[in-house]
């Protein structure tokens, strides 16, 4: 007898015990994994900023803790109900109440389960979710039977029957809609066949139309060629006018086009600016001609763009000198724009100098002179004509440039007197110039703060 007992125990030890150990290990692993999941969810809940995210996490915690810690799961379920009520989301309130009711049902707290199922039914009714209503009613019926309240169980049974009938009706309606969809698809297929027939007929008509089109094609080609030639003539005329506008101011170009000549005019309030590069001759000796011309073209093109935005007329370039004026045909009779552009040009050349130094390439610095006074402007000659200006103001602007330091803007006293409130100045005193008496000269250093504010506004 003892031998049989020992044999049986040995047999059980060799088969059952390893399985028991494996089962315990699996259970431990599941518990550890669940504990990690719960800890992670609780950490996320503490950091959650929105009630929407908090509701999702509390529901997940309640489901994870349902099998191990029902009391804690119930607390999270009630918290989810509170969040759903605060956000006035009846569907979520119904789902949260069902979760809390299921927890109470599992721990045999029928009164609590009944309360939560009733809340879920009410919320689901408001939210219009019949499936949740049916589930709540079925659970309430089971509770009524277990509590011996057969009258309530009968009423709930009737409600359940009504809900099931309603679900059946919805299912029938869905089937009817599906049949309608199938019938619509069949009708569409029939219509497609009809359209194919119509397309064939249309193709036949297109062939007939093409034959008619081919008959008219020659006439259209001739008209198109004539239109193309007219367009080419118009484009050449437009380019000629544009070229003329690049050489002359608009008003002068219009007068030259109409009268074939331009009368000289005197402008009492003109501003003349001379720009001359410092050390250009030395730079020309160290640079290839192509590179030198490309650098000049780059700088002068930038100057053209700056003055073009400020109602200033470019007069001409002479070697490395750039001459422009304002207050001519456009009546820009104050030197303000000219001085502002001069400061912008020096700022551009300063930045270009820094870039060229970084590249190890030669750079240009410029002297700028500005004077304000009367000039005479017009077009001279009949071939290769050019718009030019004459007068003492032109000569004085040249002397301002000659007396200027590299990188500065030298302004005559006449120009400074007109624009003195719009810029910051550095008075240089009376300085003698070539063939001139001593003249007041000023360095324009910056735009005044009041002018900056007015430009910003």
C-alpha positions as CSV (number, residue, x, y, z in Angstrom):
1,X,0.0,0.0,0.0
2,X,2.8,2.4,0.8
3,X,4.5,1.5,-2.4
4,X,1.5,2.3,-4.4
5,X,1.2,5.6,-2.6
6,X,4.8,6.4,-3.2
7,X,4.4,5.6,-6.9
8,X,1.3,7.8,-7.2
9,X,3.0,10.7,-5.5
10,X,6.1,10.2,-7.7
11,X,3.9,10.2,-10.8
12,X,2.1,13.4,-9.7
13,X,5.4,15.1,-8.9
14,X,6.8,14.4,-12.3
15,X,3.7,15.6,-14.3
16,X,1.6,18.0,-12.2
17,X,4.3,19.9,-10.3
18,X,6.1,21.4,-13.4
19,X,2.7,22.4,-14.8
20,X,1.8,24.0,-11.5
21,X,5.2,25.9,-11.4
22,X,4.6,27.0,-15.1
23,X,1.1,28.3,-14.2
24,X,2.4,30.2,-11.2
25,X,5.2,31.8,-13.3
26,X,2.6,32.8,-15.9
27,X,0.4,34.3,-13.2
28,X,3.3,36.2,-11.7
29,X,4.3,37.6,-15.1
30,X,0.7,38.7,-15.8
31,X,0.5,40.4,-12.4
32,X,3.8,42.1,-13.0
33,X,2.8,43.2,-16.5
34,X,-0.6,44.4,-15.1
35,X,1.2,46.3,-12.3
36,X,3.4,48.0,-14.8
37,X,0.4,48.9,-17.0
38,X,-1.5,50.3,-14.0
39,X,1.5,52.3,-12.8
40,X,2.0,53.7,-16.3
41,X,-1.6,54.7,-16.6
42,X,-1.6,56.3,-13.1
43,X,1.5,58.3,-14.2
44,X,-0.3,59.4,-17.4
45,X,-3.4,60.4,-15.4
46,X,-1.3,62.6,-13.1
47,X,0.1,64.4,-16.1
48,X,-3.1,64.6,-18.1
49,X,-4.2,68.1,-18.9
50,X,-7.6,67.7,-20.5
51,X,-10.7,66.0,-19.1
52,X,-11.1,64.0,-22.3
53,X,-7.7,62.4,-21.7
54,X,-8.4,61.9,-18.0
55,X,-11.7,60.1,-18.8
56,X,-10.0,57.7,-21.1
57,X,-7.2,56.9,-18.6
58,X,-9.6,56.4,-15.7
59,X,-11.7,54.0,-17.7
60,X,-8.6,52.0,-18.7
61,X,-7.5,51.9,-15.0
62,X,-10.9,50.6,-13.9
63,X,-10.8,47.8,-16.5
64,X,-7.2,46.9,-15.6
65,X,-7.9,46.7,-11.9
66,X,-11.3,45.0,-12.2
67,X,-9.9,41.5,-11.7
68,X,-7.3,42.3,-9.0
69,X,-8.5,45.3,-7.0
70,X,-12.2,45.8,-7.4
71,X,-12.5,48.5,-4.8
72,X,-9.8,50.6,-6.6
73,X,-11.4,49.9,-9.9
74,X,-14.8,51.1,-8.6
75,X,-13.2,54.3,-7.5
76,X,-11.7,55.0,-10.9
77,X,-15.1,54.1,-12.5
78,X,-16.9,56.6,-10.3
79,X,-14.2,59.2,-11.2
80,X,-14.9,58.5,-14.9
81,X,-18.6,59.1,-14.3
82,X,-17.8,62.5,-12.7
83,X,-15.6,63.5,-15.6
84,X,-18.3,62.5,-18.1
85,X,-20.9,64.5,-16.2
86,X,-18.6,67.6,-16.1
87,X,-18.0,67.4,-19.8
88,X,-21.8,66.8,-20.4
89,X,-21.1,63.8,-22.5
90,X,-24.0,61.5,-22.0
91,X,-22.6,58.6,-24.0
92,X,-19.4,58.6,-21.9
93,X,-21.6,58.9,-18.8
94,X,-23.5,55.8,-19.9
95,X,-20.3,53.8,-20.6
96,X,-18.7,54.9,-17.3
97,X,-21.9,54.0,-15.3
98,X,-22.0,50.5,-17.0
99,X,-18.4,50.0,-16.1
100,X,-19.1,51.0,-12.4
101,X,-22.2,48.8,-12.4
102,X,-20.3,45.7,-13.8
103,X,-17.7,46.2,-11.0
104,X,-20.4,46.4,-8.3
105,X,-22.1,43.3,-9.9
106,X,-18.9,41.3,-9.6
107,X,-18.4,42.1,-5.9
108,X,-22.2,41.4,-5.3
109,X,-23.1,44.9,-4.4
110,X,-26.5,44.8,-6.0
111,X,-27.9,48.1,-4.8
112,X,-24.9,50.0,-6.1
113,X,-25.1,48.0,-9.4
114,X,-28.8,48.8,-9.7
115,X,-28.1,52.5,-9.2
116,X,-25.3,52.6,-11.8
117,X,-27.3,50.6,-14.3
118,X,-30.2,52.9,-13.9
119,X,-27.9,55.9,-14.5
120,X,-26.4,54.2,-17.5
121,X,-29.9,53.6,-19.0
122,X,-30.9,57.2,-18.4
123,X,-27.7,58.6,-19.9
124,X,-27.9,56.2,-22.9
125,X,-31.5,57.2,-23.6
126,X,-30.4,60.9,-23.7
127,X,-27.4,60.1,-25.8
128,X,-29.5,58.0,-28.2
129,X,-27.5,54.8,-27.9
130,X,-30.1,51.9,-27.9
131,X,-27.5,49.2,-27.5
132,X,-26.3,50.6,-24.1
133,X,-29.9,51.1,-23.0
134,X,-30.7,47.4,-23.8
135,X,-27.6,46.2,-21.9
136,X,-28.6,48.3,-18.9
137,X,-32.2,47.0,-18.9
138,X,-31.1,43.4,-19.2
139,X,-28.8,43.9,-16.1
140,X,-31.5,45.7,-14.2
141,X,-33.9,42.8,-15.0
142,X,-31.3,40.3,-13.6
143,X,-30.9,42.3,-10.4
144,X,-34.7,42.6,-9.9
145,X,-35.0,38.8,-10.3
146,X,-32.2,38.2,-7.7
147,X,-33.8,40.7,-5.3
148,X,-37.2,39.0,-5.7
149,X,-38.8,42.1,-7.2
150,X,-40.8,40.3,-9.9
151,X,-43.0,43.2,-10.7
152,X,-40.1,45.3,-11.6
153,X,-38.5,42.4,-13.4
154,X,-41.7,42.0,-15.5
155,X,-41.7,45.7,-16.4
156,X,-38.1,45.6,-17.3
157,X,-38.8,42.4,-19.4
158,X,-41.4,44.3,-21.3
159,X,-39.0,47.2,-21.9
160,X,-36.4,44.7,-23.0
161,X,-38.8,43.2,-25.4
162,X,-39.6,46.6,-26.8
163,X,-35.9,47.4,-27.2
164,X,-35.3,44.1,-29.0
165,X,-38.2,44.8,-31.3
166,X,-36.8,48.3,-31.9
167,X,-33.4,46.7,-32.7
168,X,-35.1,44.3,-35.1
169,X,-36.9,47.2,-36.8
170,X,-33.6,49.0,-37.2
171,X,-32.1,45.9,-38.6
172,X,-35.0,45.5,-41.1
173,X,-34.6,49.2,-42.1
174,X,-30.9,48.7,-42.6
175,X,-31.6,45.6,-44.8
176,X,-34.1,47.7,-46.8
177,X,-31.5,50.4,-47.2
178,X,-29.0,47.8,-48.4
179,X,-31.5,46.5,-50.9
180,X,-32.1,50.1,-52.1
181,X,-28.3,50.5,-52.5
182,X,-28.1,47.3,-54.6
183,X,-31.0,48.4,-56.7
184,X,-29.4,51.8,-57.1
185,X,-26.2,50.1,-58.2
186,X,-28.1,48.0,-60.8
187,X,-29.8,51.2,-62.0
188,X,-26.4,52.9,-62.3
189,X,-25.1,50.0,-64.4
190,X,-28.1,50.3,-66.7
191,X,-27.5,54.0,-66.9
192,X,-23.9,53.3,-67.7
193,X,-24.9,51.2,-70.6
194,X,-27.1,54.0,-71.8
195,X,-24.2,56.5,-71.5
196,X,-22.0,54.2,-73.5
197,X,-24.5,54.2,-76.3
198,X,-24.7,58.0,-76.0
199,X,-20.9,58.2,-76.2
200,X,-20.9,56.2,-79.4
201,X,-23.5,58.5,-80.9
202,X,-21.5,61.4,-79.7
203,X,-18.3,60.1,-81.3
204,X,-20.1,59.8,-84.6
205,X,-21.1,63.5,-84.2
206,X,-17.6,64.4,-83.3
207,X,-16.3,62.9,-86.5
208,X,-18.7,64.9,-88.4
209,X,-17.7,68.0,-86.5
210,X,-14.0,67.3,-87.2
211,X,-14.7,67.1,-90.9
212,X,-16.3,70.5,-90.7
213,X,-13.4,71.8,-88.6
214,X,-10.8,70.6,-91.1
215,X,-12.7,72.5,-93.8
216,X,-12.3,75.8,-91.8
217,X,-8.7,75.1,-90.6
218,X,-7.0,76.8,-93.5
219,X,-8.9,80.1,-92.8
220,X,-8.0,79.9,-89.1
221,X,-4.4,79.3,-89.8
222,X,-4.2,82.4,-92.0
223,X,-5.9,84.5,-89.4
224,X,-3.5,83.1,-86.7
225,X,-0.5,83.9,-88.8
226,X,-1.7,87.5,-89.2
227,X,-2.4,87.8,-85.5
228,X,1.1,86.4,-84.7
229,X,2.7,89.0,-87.0
230,X,0.6,91.7,-85.4
231,X,1.7,90.5,-82.0
232,X,5.3,90.5,-83.0
233,X,5.0,94.1,-84.3
234,X,3.3,95.1,-81.1
235,X,6.0,93.4,-79.0
236,X,8.7,95.2,-80.9
237,X,6.9,98.5,-80.4
238,X,6.5,97.8,-76.7
239,X,10.2,97.0,-76.4
240,X,11.2,100.2,-78.2
241,X,9.0,102.2,-75.8
242,X,10.5,100.4,-72.8
243,X,14.0,101.0,-74.1
244,X,13.1,104.7,-74.5
245,X,11.7,104.7,-70.9
246,X,15.0,103.2,-69.6
247,X,16.9,106.1,-71.2
248,X,14.5,109.0,-70.5
249,X,12.0,109.9,-67.8
250,X,8.4,109.1,-68.8
251,X,7.3,112.7,-69.5
252,X,10.4,113.4,-71.6
253,X,10.0,110.1,-73.5
254,X,6.4,111.0,-74.3
255,X,7.4,114.4,-75.5
256,X,10.1,113.0,-77.7
257,X,7.7,110.4,-79.2
258,X,5.1,113.1,-80.1
259,X,7.3,116.0,-81.1
260,X,10.5,114.2,-82.1
261,X,12.4,116.7,-79.9
262,X,12.5,117.8,-76.2
263,X,12.6,121.4,-75.0
264,X,15.1,122.1,-72.2
265,X,13.5,122.9,-68.9
266,X,14.7,124.6,-65.7
267,X,13.9,123.0,-62.3
268,X,14.3,125.3,-59.3
269,X,14.2,122.6,-56.6
270,X,16.4,119.8,-57.8
271,X,18.6,117.5,-55.8
272,X,21.8,116.1,-57.5
273,X,23.8,113.2,-56.2
274,X,27.3,112.1,-57.3
275,X,28.7,108.7,-56.4
276,X,32.3,107.8,-57.1
277,X,34.2,104.7,-56.2
278,X,37.5,105.1,-54.2
279,X,40.6,103.4,-55.5
280,X,38.8,102.3,-58.7
281,X,42.0,102.7,-60.8
282,X,44.0,100.5,-58.5
283,X,41.3,97.9,-58.4
284,X,41.0,98.0,-62.2
285,X,44.7,97.1,-62.4
286,X,44.3,94.0,-60.3
287,X,41.1,92.6,-61.8
288,X,40.3,91.1,-65.1
289,X,38.2,93.4,-67.3
290,X,35.3,91.0,-67.3
291,X,35.3,90.7,-63.5
292,X,35.6,94.5,-63.1
293,X,32.7,95.2,-65.4
294,X,30.6,92.5,-63.7
295,X,31.3,94.1,-60.3
296,X,30.4,97.6,-61.6
297,X,27.2,96.2,-63.2
298,X,26.2,94.5,-59.9
299,X,26.7,97.7,-57.9
300,X,25.1,100.0,-60.4
301,X,22.1,97.7,-60.8
302,X,21.5,97.8,-57.0
303,X,21.7,101.6,-57.2
304,X,19.2,101.6,-60.0
305,X,16.8,99.5,-58.0
306,X,17.1,101.8,-54.9
307,X,16.6,105.0,-56.7
308,X,13.8,103.6,-58.8
309,X,11.7,103.0,-55.7
310,X,12.2,106.6,-54.5
311,X,11.2,108.7,-57.5
312,X,14.8,109.5,-58.5
313,X,16.0,109.8,-62.1
314,X,19.3,108.1,-63.1
315,X,21.1,110.6,-65.3
316,X,24.2,108.7,-66.4
317,X,27.3,106.8,-65.5
318,X,30.8,108.0,-66.4
319,X,33.4,105.3,-65.8
320,X,33.0,104.5,-62.1
321,X,30.9,107.6,-61.4
322,X,27.1,107.4,-60.9
323,X,25.0,110.5,-61.3
324,X,21.3,110.9,-60.5
325,X,18.8,113.6,-59.6
326,X,15.3,114.2,-58.2
327,X,12.9,117.1,-58.3
328,X,12.6,117.0,-62.1
329,X,9.5,115.9,-64.0
330,X,8.0,114.1,-61.1
331,X,8.1,117.1,-58.8
332,X,10.0,115.3,-56.0
333,X,11.2,118.7,-54.8
334,X,12.8,117.8,-51.4
335,X,16.2,116.2,-50.9
336,X,14.8,113.8,-48.3
337,X,14.5,110.7,-50.6
338,X,17.9,111.4,-52.1
339,X,19.7,111.5,-48.7
340,X,17.8,108.4,-47.5
341,X,18.8,106.5,-50.7
342,X,22.4,107.6,-50.2
343,X,22.5,106.2,-46.7
344,X,21.0,102.9,-48.1
345,X,23.7,102.8,-50.8
346,X,26.5,103.2,-48.2
347,X,24.9,100.5,-46.0
348,X,24.7,98.2,-49.1
349,X,28.4,98.8,-50.0
350,X,29.5,98.2,-46.3
351,X,27.8,94.8,-46.3
352,X,29.2,94.0,-49.7
353,X,32.7,95.0,-48.4
354,X,32.4,92.5,-45.5
355,X,31.3,89.8,-47.9
356,X,34.1,90.4,-50.3
357,X,36.7,90.5,-47.5
358,X,35.4,87.1,-46.3
359,X,35.8,85.8,-49.9
360,X,39.3,87.3,-50.2
361,X,38.2,89.4,-53.2
362,X,38.7,93.2,-53.9
363,X,35.9,95.5,-52.9
364,X,34.7,99.1,-53.6
365,X,34.1,102.0,-51.3
366,X,32.3,105.1,-52.4
367,X,32.2,108.8,-51.8
368,X,28.7,110.4,-52.1
369,X,28.0,114.1,-52.6
370,X,24.6,115.8,-52.6
371,X,23.5,119.3,-53.4
372,X,20.1,121.1,-53.6
373,X,19.5,123.8,-56.2
374,X,18.3,124.8,-59.7
375,X,19.3,122.8,-62.8
376,X,18.5,122.8,-66.5
377,X,17.5,119.4,-67.9
378,X,17.0,118.2,-71.5
379,X,18.1,116.1,-74.4
380,X,20.9,117.2,-76.7
381,X,21.8,115.9,-80.2
382,X,19.9,113.8,-82.7
383,X,21.9,110.5,-82.6
384,X,22.5,108.4,-79.5
385,X,20.8,111.1,-77.6
386,X,20.9,111.2,-73.8
387,X,19.0,113.0,-71.0
388,X,21.4,115.3,-69.1
389,X,21.4,118.1,-66.5
390,X,23.4,121.3,-66.3
391,X,24.0,124.1,-63.9
392,X,25.9,125.2,-60.8
393,X,24.0,122.6,-58.6
394,X,25.6,119.8,-60.7
395,X,29.1,121.2,-60.3
396,X,28.5,121.8,-56.5
397,X,27.3,118.2,-56.1
398,X,30.5,117.0,-57.8
399,X,32.6,119.2,-55.3
400,X,30.6,117.7,-52.4
401,X,31.6,114.2,-53.6
402,X,35.3,115.2,-54.0
403,X,35.4,116.6,-50.5
404,X,33.8,113.5,-49.0
405,X,35.5,110.6,-47.1
406,X,35.0,107.0,-48.2
407,X,31.9,105.4,-46.9
408,X,30.3,108.8,-46.0
409,X,27.4,110.9,-47.4
410,X,28.5,114.6,-47.8
411,X,25.6,117.0,-48.0
412,X,25.7,120.7,-48.8
413,X,24.4,123.3,-46.4
414,X,21.5,124.1,-48.9
415,X,20.3,120.5,-48.9
416,X,20.8,120.2,-45.1
417,X,18.7,123.2,-44.4
418,X,15.7,121.7,-46.2
419,X,16.0,118.2,-44.6
420,X,17.6,119.1,-41.3
421,X,14.8,117.7,-39.1
422,X,14.7,114.3,-40.9
423,X,18.3,113.1,-40.4
424,X,21.1,113.1,-37.9
425,X,24.0,115.3,-38.9
426,X,27.7,115.8,-38.3
427,X,28.7,119.4,-39.1
428,X,32.1,119.6,-40.9
429,X,32.4,123.4,-40.9
430,X,33.2,125.5,-43.9
431,X,35.4,123.7,-46.4
432,X,37.0,125.2,-49.5
433,X,36.3,123.4,-52.8
434,X,37.8,123.6,-56.3
435,X,36.9,126.9,-58.0
436,X,34.4,127.6,-55.1
437,X,34.4,129.6,-52.0
438,X,34.2,127.9,-48.6
439,X,31.0,126.0,-48.2
440,X,29.1,124.5,-45.2
441,X,29.2,120.7,-45.4
442,X,27.5,118.1,-43.3
443,X,27.8,114.3,-43.0
444,X,24.4,112.6,-43.0
445,X,24.9,109.8,-40.4
446,X,21.4,108.4,-39.9
447,X,17.7,108.9,-40.3
448,X,16.2,110.8,-37.3
449,X,14.0,108.7,-34.9
450,X,11.0,110.9,-35.6
451,X,11.3,110.2,-39.4
452,X,11.7,106.4,-38.7
453,X,8.5,106.4,-36.7
454,X,6.6,108.3,-39.4
455,X,7.9,105.9,-42.1
456,X,6.8,102.9,-39.9
457,X,3.3,104.3,-39.5
